[in-house]
Amino acid sequence: MGNKYSVFSLIKNALSYHENWQRAWKDPTPKKEYDAVIVGGGGHGLATAYYLAKKHNMKNIAVVEKGWIGGGNTGRNTTIIRSNYLWDASAGLYDHALKIWEGLSQELNYNVMFSQRGVMNLAHNLQDVRDLKRRTHANRLNGIDAVYLSTEEVKKFCPIINTSQDIRYRVLGGTLQVHYKEELVQQDMMLLPGVMLEVLMKWVLI
Ligand SMILES: Cc1cc2nc3c(=O)[nH]c(=O)nc-3n(C[C@H](O)[C@H](O)[C@H](O)COP(=O)(O)OP(=O)(O)OC[C@H]3O[C@@H](n4cnc5c(N)ncnc54)[C@H](O)[C@@H]3O)c2cc1C
């Protein structure tokens, strides 16, 4: 990536109505050979290329994408990043990935728009309650942040949820994974003045 993102580049580009940002990705002519060729520029292909370069010091890697980068499942998913999976292997793998996500914007100097609000799964019948409690226990045994919430606790965490008892799908409880790191919240707060400044500059310029 050619761009260096900072509050200064944000101000500079706000002054020119964001029309002069450098392209984020290069569009190079293919070489005759590579040490590794990765087919597909989705999350997995890009991460593979990145970690081959970062951890294995490989520099000559091609990522071949038939559409546009991140335009596959990676660009159209629900964007929930969580690790509250039932099975040990999945939980371990996803928790490792979740921890990487927590520092990725800083590591890449690129806003990956990761913002931890907590993920809640609701139970609507007795089997859901059993399944979600089982999952919460499994998560906790794996050291993963997970709590089981009563209906009242669901309402307290997310007041807009309708927890009335006379609706078709009653809320009988739910699980919650928050994984909120105080230092990261503080970092987000550090980004806030920059964002506010950009909004202000746009407003002033309009
Ligand atoms: C509707 C939906 C919701 C989801 N929600 C979540 C969620 O909330 N949280 C979560 O963690 N996961 C979610 N997932 C799963 C997650 O999105 C995928 O597991 C992940 O994006 C897969 O990444 P990928 O790089 O393997 O595939 P993709 O992102 O699909 O990338 C594959 C790329 O390969 C390219 N390609 C394919 N064939 C070729 C070829 N022959 N030559 C060149 N390029 C090629 C495609 O154009 C594409 O860009 C969801 C998936 C879907 C579909």
Ligand as a Chemical Component Dictionary entry (heavy atoms), coordinates in Angstrom:
data_LIG
# 
_chem_comp.id                   LIG 
_chem_comp.type                 NON-POLYMER 
_chem_comp.pdbx_formal_charge   0 
_chem_comp.three_letter_code    LIG 
# 
loop_
_chem_comp_atom.comp_id 
_chem_comp_atom.atom_id 
_chem_comp_atom.alt_atom_id 
_chem_comp_atom.type_symbol 
_chem_comp_atom.charge 
_chem_comp_atom.model_Cartn_x 
_chem_comp_atom.model_Cartn_y 
_chem_comp_atom.model_Cartn_z 
_chem_comp_atom.pdbx_ordinal 
LIG C1  C1  C 0 -23.616 -14.373 3.487   1  
LIG C2  C2  C 0 -22.346 -14.719 4.269   2  
LIG C3  C3  C 0 -22.212 -14.280 5.570   3  
LIG C4  C4  C 0 -21.068 -14.593 6.296   4  
LIG N1  N1  N 0 -20.893 -14.074 7.552   5  
LIG C5  C5  C 0 -19.729 -14.240 8.208   6  
LIG C6  C6  C 0 -19.490 -13.577 9.430   7  
LIG O1  O1  O 0 -20.312 -12.824 9.941   8  
LIG N2  N2  N 0 -18.308 -13.770 10.054  9  
LIG C7  C7  C 0 -17.344 -14.581 9.508   10 
LIG O2  O2  O 0 -16.284 -14.733 10.133  11 
LIG N3  N3  N 0 -17.540 -15.227 8.332   12 
LIG C8  C8  C 0 -18.687 -15.054 7.665   13 
LIG N4  N4  N 0 -18.882 -15.665 6.455   14 
LIG C9  C9  C 0 -17.828 -16.527 5.945   15 
LIG C10 C10 C 0 -16.666 -15.712 5.358   16 
LIG O3  O3  O 0 -17.141 -14.591 4.636   17 
LIG C11 C11 C 0 -15.810 -16.610 4.464   18 
LIG O4  O4  O 0 -15.402 -17.741 5.196   19 
LIG C12 C12 C 0 -14.581 -15.878 3.960   20 
LIG O5  O5  O 0 -14.909 -14.627 3.392   21 
LIG C13 C13 C 0 -13.866 -16.759 2.947   22 
LIG O6  O6  O 0 -12.761 -16.031 2.484   23 
LIG P1  P1  P 0 -11.992 -16.550 1.229   24 
LIG O7  O7  O 0 -10.822 -15.650 1.018   25 
LIG O8  O8  O 0 -11.706 -18.021 1.405   26 
LIG O9  O9  O 0 -13.053 -16.498 0.052   27 
LIG P2  P2  P 0 -13.590 -15.234 -0.789  28 
LIG O10 O10 O 0 -13.674 -13.988 0.017   29 
LIG O11 O11 O 0 -14.832 -15.696 -1.463  30 
LIG O12 O12 O 0 -12.440 -14.999 -1.837  31 
LIG C14 C14 C 0 -12.214 -15.870 -2.909  32 
LIG C15 C15 C 0 -11.739 -15.020 -4.065  33 
LIG O13 O13 O 0 -11.209 -15.875 -5.067  34 
LIG C16 C16 C 0 -11.547 -15.335 -6.327  35 
LIG N5  N5  N 0 -11.443 -16.453 -7.273  36 
LIG C17 C17 C 0 -12.154 -17.592 -7.303  37 
LIG N6  N6  N 0 -11.731 -18.382 -8.285  38 
LIG C18 C18 C 0 -10.717 -17.735 -8.907  39 
LIG C19 C19 C 0 -9.883  -18.047 -9.999  40 
LIG N7  N7  N 0 -9.983  -19.213 -10.667 41 
LIG N8  N8  N 0 -8.924  -17.154 -10.375 42 
LIG C20 C20 C 0 -8.801  -15.968 -9.702  43 
LIG N9  N9  N 0 -9.565  -15.616 -8.642  44 
LIG C21 C21 C 0 -10.514 -16.494 -8.263  45 
LIG C22 C22 C 0 -12.947 -14.788 -6.127  46 
LIG O14 O14 O 0 -13.241 -13.778 -7.102  47 
LIG C23 C23 C 0 -12.855 -14.209 -4.720  48 
LIG O15 O15 O 0 -12.514 -12.826 -4.694  49 
LIG C24 C24 C 0 -20.038 -15.383 5.703   50 
LIG C25 C25 C 0 -20.191 -15.829 4.374   51 
LIG C26 C26 C 0 -21.320 -15.485 3.663   52 
LIG C27 C27 C 0 -21.425 -15.922 2.223   53 
# 
loop_
_chem_comp_bond.comp_id 
_chem_comp_bond.atom_id_1 
_chem_comp_bond.atom_id_2 
_chem_comp_bond.value_order 
_chem_comp_bond.pdbx_ordinal 
LIG C1  C2  SING 1  
LIG C2  C3  SING 2  
LIG C2  C26 DOUB 3  
LIG C3  C4  DOUB 4  
LIG C4  N1  SING 5  
LIG C4  C24 SING 6  
LIG N1  C5  DOUB 7  
LIG C5  C6  SING 8  
LIG C5  C8  SING 9  
LIG C6  O1  DOUB 10 
LIG C6  N2  SING 11 
LIG N2  C7  SING 12 
LIG C7  O2  DOUB 13 
LIG C7  N3  SING 14 
LIG N3  C8  DOUB 15 
LIG C8  N4  SING 16 
LIG N4  C9  SING 17 
LIG N4  C24 SING 18 
LIG C9  C10 SING 19 
LIG C10 O3  SING 20 
LIG C10 C11 SING 21 
LIG C11 O4  SING 22 
LIG C11 C12 SING 23 
LIG C12 O5  SING 24 
LIG C12 C13 SING 25 
LIG C13 O6  SING 26 
LIG O6  P1  SING 27 
LIG P1  O7  DOUB 28 
LIG P1  O8  SING 29 
LIG P1  O9  SING 30 
LIG O9  P2  SING 31 
LIG P2  O10 DOUB 32 
LIG P2  O11 SING 33 
LIG P2  O12 SING 34 
LIG O12 C14 SING 35 
LIG C14 C15 SING 36 
LIG C15 O13 SING 37 
LIG C15 C23 SING 38 
LIG O13 C16 SING 39 
LIG C16 N5  SING 40 
LIG C16 C22 SING 41 
LIG N5  C17 SING 42 
LIG N5  C21 SING 43 
LIG C17 N6  DOUB 44 
LIG N6  C18 SING 45 
LIG C18 C19 SING 46 
LIG C18 C21 DOUB 47 
LIG C19 N7  SING 48 
LIG C19 N8  DOUB 49 
LIG N8  C20 SING 50 
LIG C20 N9  DOUB 51 
LIG N9  C21 SING 52 
LIG C22 O14 SING 53 
LIG C22 C23 SING 54 
LIG C23 O15 SING 55 
LIG C24 C25 DOUB 56 
LIG C25 C26 SING 57 
LIG C26 C27 SING 58 
# 
